């Protein structure tokens, strides 16, 4: 039995969003779990599963995370991220920096502004 590849037009399209988390207090290296939990609480568990929100890359030194989401839920995710004002009881300011369909573009953007 041979396995065939999925055509690019048949694949689920994703968007990558760079999210910045600013806080006066120390968040720890697992702050991205708190971001995902807050997004799931705003989406609801079923809609979060449809959106397939995952953290693709985490930069704990600067409190940035790249989130991967289904392309048809990207705008909803951005709105949910803007509504986050507290992670694990710590007041935070969460902003989205850039959105792209290619993770390399988001990583390059992060590298240029984090210098």
C-alpha angles and dihedrals in degrees: 000000000000124000118224126208122246113250115246090242089057096051123100109256119229136198125210118214126191110218125193121205116198123188139158090223130061111269100190129227095288096060090120090069088059091050091052091047092051091049091050091050090053095043097040121238097274096047091045089055091051091049091048094213111195135163106243099181132005127203104190095176092065099024095244128138132184111221124202117211138165109270095239091056098045096102091048090052092051090052091048090050091052090054094057111106102153135040118189091340094308116118110238141175110222121192135172115234106184141347126209141158091231121064092208091064091052092048091049090051090051092049093051097050098037094062 
